[in-house]
Amino acid sequence: MGGTQKYLCRKVQEGEIEDDDLLESQAKLTLLREAPKLVLDAVARGWIKYPDKIEGLDDDEDVSRWIGLYDCEKAYRKRQEGLTYREIGKLMGCGISRVVHILNRGEEIALQRKLNERVNTISIPSKETVNKLIPKSKSKSK
């Protein structure tokens, strides 16, 4: 092979498309169109296989049972700092499918915390307290 290798999965550099040979571009497009068929054929022949089972939620699993086991807010902050789902999964010790639920719960917690910081709660006195403070007027009798 002469020159530099070009891969379909890397970012296209400025001016690269104009420099690309027309036949080479056609070959890349053909490969992209045929990729799904090639993968299915490789699976059928046993050359490659899909993962047996991806660790994650079963359809019947109740999220509320395990969501409290994780520091959801920390996971949400780490996602805001730029960590990937895979990195957060390693940090939390769980599969990527659980990371989605953890991040959603973390966002809820963070938003509730912000809301609580901005909203001043006032206490409304009870009816008994108000009645104690109001002087009783004597009713006029006939």
N, C-alpha and C positions, 0 to 999 in steps of 0.2 A: 504494500500500500504506500502510495506516495502522498506527501502532504500531511495535514492534520486530520485526525479522525473526527467525524461529526456524528453526534448522537441525537436521536429524536427527543430524548428526555431533558436536554439541557436548554438553557435560555438562548434564544437567537440573538446574536450580536448585531450591532448596527452595520448595515451594508452587506451582511452575509447572504441575504436572500438574492440580491442582485448578482453576487459572485457565484452563486450555486449554478451548476450545470443543469440544463433543462432535463436531460435524461436521468440525472441523479435525483432531481426533484420528483420526476414521474415515478421512479422506483420507490421513493419514500412514501408517496401517496398510495401506491399499490399495496405496499406492505401494511400501511395503516388500515386500508380497506379490508385486507385479508386477515388481519390479526385475530379477530374473534373466531374465524373458522380454523385458523392454525392452532389456537389454544384448545378449542373443543376437540380437534383431531389428536393433539398431544395427550389430552386427558383420556380419550378413548383408547389410545394405544398404550397407556400406562406410563408414559414418559414423565408426566407431571400429575399432581393431584391437588384438589382443593383441600384446605384445612379440614380436619375431621370435624371439629366443633370449636367455635370461637368462644372463649370464656366470656360469660356475660349473663345477662338476665334471661331467665326463662319467661315465657309469656305469662305464666301464672304467678311468678314471684312478686311478692308485695314489696315495693320500694321502701315503704315506711318501716319495715322490719329492720333493715340494715343501714338506712341513710344516717342514723344517729351515731353510727360507729366511726364515721369519718369527720375530719375537720374540714367541713365544706367551705367555710369562709376562707380558710388558708388556701385551699385549692383554687378558689375563685381569684384571690389576690395573686397567686402564682400565674394564673392564666392571663391576668391583666399585665403581668410583668413580661409575658411573652413565651412561657413554657408551652410545649405542645401537649396534646391529650396523652400521648404515650409517656412523656416525662411526668405528667401529673399522676398517671396511673401507677408508675413506678414509685413516686413519692408517697402515694396513698396506699400502695400495696394492693391494687385491685385492677381489674380488666378495664379496657377502654370503654366498653359499653356502660359500665357503672360511672365512669368519669362524667358522662353527659348529665346524669342525674345529680351527681355531686356538685357539678358546676352550677346547675340550675338552682339547687338548694342554697349554695353559697351566695349566689346573686340575690336571692330572696332575703337572706340574712343580712347581707351588706346594705341592701336598699332599706330594709326595716331599721337598721342601725342609723343610717343617715336621716331617715324620717324622724326617728326618736330624738336625734340631736337637734333637729330644726324646729320641732313642734314642742311648744311649752304646754305642758298639761296643767290645767287648773282644776282645783277641787271645788265642786259645787256643794255647798252645805246641805245637809239633810233637812227635812221638814222640821224635825224636832229641834235642831239647832236654831233655825230661823224663829220658831215659835218661842224659844227661850229668850231670844234677844228682843223680840217685839213686846213692848209694854201692853199689857191687857187693858183694854178700855172697859169701863163699866157700862153695861147696857142700861138703857133707860127703861125703867119699868113704869107702868101706868098705875 
